[in-house]
Amino acid sequence: MAENHSPKYRKRRKKRSSSSPIVIGLVLVMGVLVLFSLGLRLLLNSAGPDETTVAQPAETQSAAVEATEEKGPSLWERLFGSKETEPEKTPEPEHVVSTARIAVTGDILMHMPVINTGLQSDGSYNFDSIFRYLTPYASAADYAVANLETTLCGTDKGYKYSGYPAFNCPDEIVDALRFAGFDMLLTANNHCYDTSEYGFLRTVRTVRDKGLQVLGTRAAAEEPKYAVQDIGGIKIGMVNYTYQGLPDNPTAGKVYMNKNTLSDTCAPLVNSFVTGQMEPFYQEVGQLLEAMKAQGAEATVMFIHWGNEYQTTPSGEQQQIAQQLCDMGFDVIVGGHPHVIQPMELLTSRSDPDRKTVCLYSTGNAVSNQRIAEMNLKTGHTEDALLFSVTFSKYSDGTVYLEDVDILPCWVDLRTEPQTQYPIIPLEDSLRSQWQSLFSLTDEALEGAQKSYDRTTALTGPGLLTARNYLAEQKQQREADYLAAVTAPQDQAA
């Protein structure tokens, strides 16, 4: 920016003269200047009510001028501006003012062998051992989410704790998840009605009573089907849906989970869709998107229960649904249900080529008893878990962007000594040399962890790399554009 070069007022020290006419003349000139200064001050309204002007001898005039400059602007500065104008401050480019990192893990699939590990001597349950190694990672996120693939029916209505095919887990699983740092549980899944209406409704109440949020099912029809959560100063809109498991001869207008007909009370309380009949789903989701944005949502995430069990590649239907959700404007799609991890993909909107959506087709199991020895599937994929994180950033101009995504591979260990446990092992690559000592792994378990890491990175690595590179390039370009917008006016002025 061009500088403002105003004249400089140079102070000179006056010399005394022995000639009285000269002295008299100087005194007269000084008197005129003083009167002129007083008149200008009155005109400019610059003198204070207590200010007085006193004529001073010539030898003290320089000191008086210096004192005046220390206390305020000189007469020259009042008339013509400051000696040197301060350069204008350069505006800062737009920059990140807040971030929201959401971490998501897979299915909390509570088979009876897993439930039994929590039984205490007094008859209560404690499941902290499952999450003790994952806790630092889940707690480090601004918001953590897990899929609760069980009901919390309790035992006071004649039900017993049970695993597959009708899951009913002790309430203490919620305590363990909360202690581990999780904030929200997804409940729209094919097992949400395993213990009928009572278990369905009690699950929602129990999770809420224990301080966590529920998404996907509700306790009353008037409750919203979505959540808009302020995370780190950014409002994130989230919604959770599940497919309906229909019987051979479904009745029109009924809602089914695992071929069980939901009661008229519960049918409207679960977010669901019917495979092959997707138009009602898209219409409803479009309305929810508008509602979330009306409540201030600055970014959106879809959690969806879909796909084919034990398939490590997404089905054609999953891909079609994902593309439609991308076209509708979701920023992130997180899938579940197959009980194995499926790849990540960076989708491009068909209506707006500049709009992208990150889709992780399946998070797999977070914890289960689906061990290689128990499964027809002998690949080990049912033992693999992960923690998927997405980071949104808000800039100083108020815009919000998906800034980064990442995956932490995990593996579910099965220990029998000194007692049976199913700890989730976070496989951070930078700590690979310490896995065995950090997590007390046997040589056999270490080998299992290494194989699990390789399986997960093979499935998710290519898509993750594509998404991260794209998001990094977008951030770099965005910040370059912000900087250019600030410097361009200065360059033109110069």
C-alpha positions in Angstrom: 0.0 0.0 0.0 1.4 3.4 -0.9 2.7 5.4 2.1 1.3 8.9 3.0 4.3 11.2 2.9 3.3 14.3 4.9 5.8 17.2 5.4 8.1 16.9 8.4 8.3 19.6 11.0 11.9 20.2 11.8 12.7 21.7 15.2 15.5 24.3 15.3 17.1 25.8 18.5 16.8 29.6 18.4 19.9 31.8 19.3 19.8 34.9 21.5 20.8 38.2 19.9 22.1 41.3 21.6 20.2 43.6 19.3 17.0 44.8 21.1 15.1 45.6 17.9 15.6 42.0 16.8 14.4 40.8 20.2 11.4 43.0 20.1 10.6 41.8 16.6 10.9 38.2 17.7 8.6 38.8 20.6 6.0 40.4 18.4 6.2 37.5 15.9 5.9 35.0 18.8 2.9 36.9 20.1 1.2 36.8 16.8 1.9 33.0 16.5 0.5 32.4 20.0 -2.7 34.3 19.2 -3.0 32.5 15.9 -2.6 29.2 17.6 -5.2 30.0 20.2 -7.7 31.1 17.6 -7.2 27.9 15.6 -7.6 25.7 18.7 -10.9 27.4 19.5 -12.0 26.9 15.9 -11.0 23.3 15.8 -12.4 22.6 19.3 -9.2 21.1 20.3 -8.3 22.9 23.5 -9.5 21.5 26.8 -11.4 23.6 29.3 -8.5 23.8 31.6 -5.8 24.5 29.0 -4.0 27.9 29.1 -1.2 29.3 26.9 1.7 31.1 28.4 4.4 32.9 26.4 7.8 31.5 27.2 11.3 32.9 26.8 13.1 32.0 23.6 15.6 29.7 25.3 12.9 27.5 26.7 10.8 27.4 23.6 12.5 24.3 22.2 11.9 22.4 25.5 8.3 23.5 25.5 7.8 22.2 22.0 9.3 18.9 22.9 7.0 18.6 26.0 4.0 19.5 23.8 4.9 16.7 21.4 5.1 14.2 24.2 1.7 15.2 25.5 -0.2 15.5 22.2 0.0 16.5 18.5 1.7 19.7 17.5 0.1 22.7 15.8 1.4 21.5 12.4 0.0 18.0 13.1 -3.4 19.5 14.0 -3.5 21.5 10.8 -1.9 19.2 8.3 -1.9 15.7 9.9 0.8 13.6 11.6 4.4 13.8 10.5 4.3 10.2 9.3 1.0 8.3 8.8 1.0 4.8 10.2 0.6 2.2 7.4 -2.7 0.4 7.4 -2.7 -3.1 8.9 -2.8 -5.9 6.4 -6.1 -7.9 6.9 -5.5 -11.5 7.9 -6.6 -14.2 5.4 -9.5 -16.4 6.3 -8.3 -19.1 8.8 -9.6 -22.0 10.8 -11.3 -20.9 14.0 -12.8 -24.2 15.2 -12.7 -27.9 14.4 -15.0 -30.9 15.1 -13.5 -34.4 15.0 -16.1 -37.2 15.1 -14.9 -40.8 15.7 -17.1 -43.8 14.8 -16.7 -47.4 15.5 -18.7 -50.5 14.4 -21.1 -53.0 15.9 -21.3 -53.6 19.6 -22.4 -57.1 19.0 -23.0 -58.6 22.4 -22.9 -62.4 22.0 -23.4 -64.4 25.3 -19.6 -65.3 25.6 -18.9 -61.5 25.5 -21.7 -60.7 28.0 -20.4 -63.4 30.4 -17.0 -61.7 30.6 -18.6 -58.8 32.4 -20.3 -60.8 35.2 -18.9 -59.8 38.6 -19.0 -61.8 41.8 -21.9 -59.7 43.2 -24.1 -60.4 40.2 -23.5 -57.0 38.5 -21.7 -56.5 35.2 -18.7 -54.5 34.1 -17.5 -54.3 30.5 -14.7 -51.8 30.9 -12.1 -54.4 29.8 -13.5 -54.4 26.3 -12.6 -50.7 25.7 -9.7 -50.1 28.0 -7.1 -49.8 25.2 -9.5 -47.9 22.9 -10.5 -45.4 25.5 -7.6 -42.9 24.9 -8.5 -42.7 21.2 -12.3 -42.4 21.6 -11.9 -39.9 24.4 -9.5 -37.8 22.3 -12.3 -37.2 19.7 -14.6 -34.3 20.1 -17.6 -36.7 19.7 -17.6 -40.5 19.5 -20.3 -42.8 18.1 -20.9 -46.6 18.2 -23.6 -48.9 16.8 -25.4 -50.6 19.7 -26.4 -53.9 18.1 -28.4 -55.2 21.0 -31.4 -54.3 23.1 -31.3 -53.3 26.8 -34.5 -55.1 28.0 -33.3 -56.0 31.5 -34.7 -59.1 33.2 -37.7 -57.7 35.1 -40.2 -58.7 32.4 -39.2 -62.4 32.2 -36.5 -61.8 29.6 -33.0 -63.2 30.1 -29.7 -61.9 28.9 -29.1 -63.4 25.5 -27.0 -63.1 22.3 -27.9 -64.2 18.8 -30.5 -64.4 17.5 -32.4 -62.1 20.0 -29.9 -59.8 21.7 -30.5 -58.6 25.2 -27.5 -57.1 27.1 -27.0 -55.8 30.6 -27.3 -52.0 30.9 -23.7 -51.8 32.0 -22.5 -51.9 28.4 -23.7 -48.3 28.2 -21.7 -47.4 31.3 -18.6 -48.9 29.7 -19.1 -47.0 26.4 -19.6 -43.8 28.3 -16.5 -44.3 30.4 -14.6 -45.0 27.2 -15.5 -41.6 25.8 -18.5 -42.4 23.6 -21.2 -39.8 23.3 -23.9 -41.3 21.0 -25.2 -44.8 20.3 -26.9 -45.7 17.0 -30.0 -47.9 17.5 -31.6 -48.1 14.1 -30.5 -51.6 13.2 -32.0 -55.0 12.5 -31.8 -56.1 16.1 -33.5 -53.1 17.7 -36.8 -55.0 18.2 -35.3 -58.3 19.4 -37.1 -58.0 22.8 -40.3 -56.6 21.4 -41.9 -53.2 22.3 -40.7 -53.2 25.9 -37.1 -53.8 25.0 -37.2 -51.3 22.1 -38.5 -48.5 24.3 -36.4 -49.4 27.4 -33.2 -49.3 25.3 -33.9 -45.7 24.3 -34.7 -44.7 27.9 -31.7 -46.5 29.4 -29.2 -44.9 27.0 -30.5 -41.5 27.7 -30.7 -42.0 31.4 -27.0 -42.9 31.4 -26.1 -39.7 29.7 -25.6 -40.7 26.1 -27.6 -39.7 23.0 -29.6 -42.1 20.9 -30.0 -41.8 17.2 -32.2 -43.9 14.9 -34.9 -44.9 17.3 -37.1 -42.7 19.6 -39.3 -43.0 22.6 -42.1 -40.8 21.1 -43.3 -39.9 17.7 -43.0 -36.2 18.3 -39.3 -36.4 18.8 -37.1 -35.5 15.8 -35.7 -38.2 13.6 -32.3 -36.5 13.5 -29.9 -34.7 15.7 -28.1 -31.4 15.2 -25.2 -31.4 17.6 -22.9 -28.5 18.4 -19.4 -30.0 18.3 -16.5 -27.7 19.0 -18.5 -24.7 17.7 -19.7 -26.5 14.5 -23.3 -27.7 14.2 -23.3 -31.2 12.7 -26.6 -32.7 11.5 -26.8 -36.5 11.9 -29.3 -39.1 11.0 -29.4 -43.0 11.3 -31.4 -45.4 9.2 -31.7 -49.2 8.9 -33.1 -51.5 6.2 -36.2 -53.6 7.1 -35.8 -57.3 7.3 -39.1 -58.5 5.7 -40.7 -61.9 6.1 -41.7 -64.0 3.1 -45.1 -62.5 2.9 -45.0 -59.0 4.3 -48.2 -57.0 5.0 -48.4 -53.6 3.3 -47.9 -50.7 5.7 -46.2 -52.8 8.4 -42.6 -52.3 9.6 -40.4 -55.3 10.1 -37.1 -56.0 11.9 -35.5 -59.5 11.5 -38.9 -60.6 10.1 -40.6 -59.5 13.3 -43.6 -57.2 13.0 -43.2 -54.0 15.0 -46.1 -52.9 17.1 -48.2 -49.9 16.0 -46.5 -47.9 18.8 -42.9 -48.7 17.7 -43.4 -48.8 13.9 -43.1 -44.9 13.5 -40.3 -44.7 16.1 -37.5 -46.3 14.0 -35.9 -44.8 10.9 -36.1 -47.5 8.3 -36.4 -48.2 4.5 -37.5 -51.1 2.4 -35.0 -52.4 0.0 -36.2 -52.0 -3.6 -38.6 -49.3 -2.6 -36.3 -46.4 -2.0 -38.2 -43.4 -3.2 -40.1 -42.9 0.1 -36.8 -43.1 1.9 -35.2 -40.4 -0.4 -38.2 -38.1 0.0 -38.1 -38.4 3.8 -34.3 -37.9 4.0 -34.6 -34.8 1.8 -37.1 -33.4 4.3 -34.8 -34.2 7.2 -31.9 -32.5 5.4 -33.9 -29.3 5.1 -35.0 -29.6 8.7 -31.4 -30.0 9.9 -30.2 -27.1 7.9 -33.1 -25.0 9.2 -31.8 -25.7 12.7 -28.3 -24.5 11.7 -26.6 -27.7 10.6 -23.4 -26.7 8.8 -22.3 -30.3 7.8 -24.2 -33.6 7.6 -23.5 -37.2 8.3 -25.6 -40.3 7.4 -25.2 -43.5 9.5 -26.9 -46.3 7.6 -27.4 -50.0 8.3 -27.3 -51.8 5.0 -25.6 -54.4 2.7 -24.9 -58.1 2.8 -23.4 -59.8 5.8 -19.8 -61.1 5.6 -19.2 -59.5 2.1 -16.1 -57.3 2.0 -17.2 -55.5 -1.1 -20.3 -53.2 -1.2 -23.4 -54.4 -3.1 -24.7 -52.6 -6.1 -27.6 -51.4 -4.0 -25.3 -49.9 -1.4 -23.5 -48.0 -4.1 -26.7 -46.7 -5.7 -28.0 -45.5 -2.3 -24.6 -43.9 -1.5 -24.6 -42.1 -4.8 -28.1 -40.7 -4.2 -27.2 -39.6 -0.7 -24.1 -37.8 -2.2 -26.3 -36.1 -4.8 -28.6 -35.0 -2.0 -25.7 -33.3 -0.2 -24.5 -35.4 2.6 -20.9 -34.8 3.5 -20.1 -38.2 5.0 -21.8 -41.7 4.9 -20.9 -44.3 7.5 -22.3 -47.8 6.9 -22.7 -50.9 9.1 -24.3 -54.3 9.3 -22.1 -56.7 7.2 -20.0 -57.5 10.3 -16.8 -57.1 8.2 -15.1 -53.9 7.1 -15.8 -52.7 3.6 -13.9 -50.1 1.5 -14.0 -46.3 1.5 -14.9 -44.3 -1.6 -14.8 -40.7 -2.5 -18.1 -40.0 -4.4 -18.8 -37.1 -6.8 -22.2 -35.5 -7.0 -23.9 -36.0 -10.4 -25.5 -32.6 -10.2 -22.5 -30.7 -8.9 -19.0 -32.1 -10.0 -17.3 -29.9 -7.3 -19.3 -31.6 -4.5 -17.8 -34.7 -3.0 -18.9 -37.2 -0.3 -16.8 -39.6 1.7 -18.4 -43.0 2.1 -17.1 -45.8 4.4 -19.4 -48.7 3.3 -19.0 -50.7 6.5 -17.2 -50.2 9.9 -17.4 -54.0 10.6 -17.7 -55.3 14.2 -16.3 -53.3 17.1 -16.6 -56.3 19.4 -18.2 -59.7 19.0 -17.6 -63.4 19.4 -17.4 -63.9 15.7 -14.0 -65.6 15.8 -12.5 -67.6 13.0 -13.1 -70.8 14.9 -16.8 -70.0 15.2 -17.4 -68.9 11.7 -17.8 -70.5 8.3 -15.9 -67.5 7.0 -12.3 -68.4 7.8 -10.7 -65.2 6.6 -10.6 -63.4 10.0 -12.4 -60.3 8.8 -15.1 -60.7 11.5 -12.4 -60.1 14.1 -11.4 -56.8 12.5 -12.5 -53.4 13.9 -11.7 -49.8 13.3 -12.1 -46.3 14.5 -13.1 -44.0 11.7 -12.6 -40.3 12.3 -13.8 -37.3 10.2 -12.7 -33.7 10.9 -14.8 -30.6 10.0 -13.3 -27.2 10.2 -14.9 -23.8 10.4 -13.1 -20.8 8.9 -13.2 -17.2 10.1 -15.7 -16.3 7.3 -18.2 -18.8 8.7 -17.8 -21.5 6.1 -17.4 -25.2 7.1 -15.5 -27.8 5.2 -14.8 -31.5 5.6 -11.1 -31.2 6.2 -9.8 -34.7 6.9 -10.6 -38.3 7.4 -8.6 -41.2 8.9 -8.9 -44.8 10.0 -7.4 -46.5 13.0 -7.4 -50.3 12.4 -8.3 -52.3 15.4 -8.5 -56.0 16.3 -10.6 -57.9 18.8 -8.4 -60.2 20.9 -9.8 -63.2 22.7 -8.0 -63.9 26.0 -8.7 -66.8 28.3 -6.1 -66.2 31.0 -6.4 -65.2 33.7 -10.0 -64.8 32.7 -11.9 -64.6 29.4 -11.8 -61.1 27.8 -12.4 -59.5 24.4 -10.3 -56.3 24.5 -10.3 -54.1 21.4 -6.7 -53.5 20.3 -5.9 -50.2 18.5 -3.3 -50.9 15.9 -1.6 -47.6 15.5 1.2 -48.1 12.9 3.6 -45.7 14.6 3.5 -47.9 17.7 3.8 -51.2 15.8 7.1 -52.2 17.6 5.4 -51.7 20.9 2.1 -53.5 20.3 3.1 -56.7 22.2 4.3 -54.8 25.3 1.6 -52.1 25.3 -1.3 -54.6 25.0 0.2 -57.7 26.7 -0.1 -59.8 23.5 1.1 -63.3 23.3 3.2 -64.2 20.2 0.1 -65.8 18.7 -2.0 -62.7 19.4 0.6 -60.4 18.0 0.5 -62.4 14.8 -3.3 -62.1 14.7 -3.0 -58.3 15.2 -0.5 -57.9 12.4 -2.7 -59.9 10.0 -5.8 -57.9 11.0 -3.9 -54.7 10.3 -3.0 -55.9 6.9 -6.6 -57.0 6.1 -8.0 -53.6 7.1 -5.5 -51.5 5.3 -5.9 -53.5 2.2 -9.6 -52.9 2.2 -9.7 -49.2 3.2 -6.2 -48.0 2.3 -6.8 -47.1 -1.4 -10.0 -45.2 -0.8 -8.6 -43.5 2.3 -5.6 -42.3 0.4 -7.8 -40.9 -2.4 -10.0 -39.1 0.1 -7.2 -37.7 2.2 -5.2 -36.4 -0.9 -8.3 -34.7 -2.3 -9.2 -33.1 1.0 -5.6 -31.9 1.5 -5.5 -30.4 -2.0 -8.8 -28.6 -1.4 -7.5 -27.2 1.8 -4.3 -26.0 0.2 -6.1 -24.4 -2.7 -8.7 -22.8 -0.3 -6.0 -21.2 1.8 -4.1 -20.0 -1.3 -7.3 -18.4 -2.5 -7.9 -16.7 0.8 -4.4 -15.3 0.8 -4.7 -14.1 -2.7 -7.9 -12.3 -1.9 -6.2 -10.4 0.8 -3.0 -9.5 -1.1 -4.5 -8.6 -4.4 -5.9 -5.1 -3.3 -2.5 -4.2 -1.8 -0.7 -5.2 -5.0 -3.0 -3.0 -7.0 -2.6 0.0 -4.7 1.2 -0.3 -4.8 
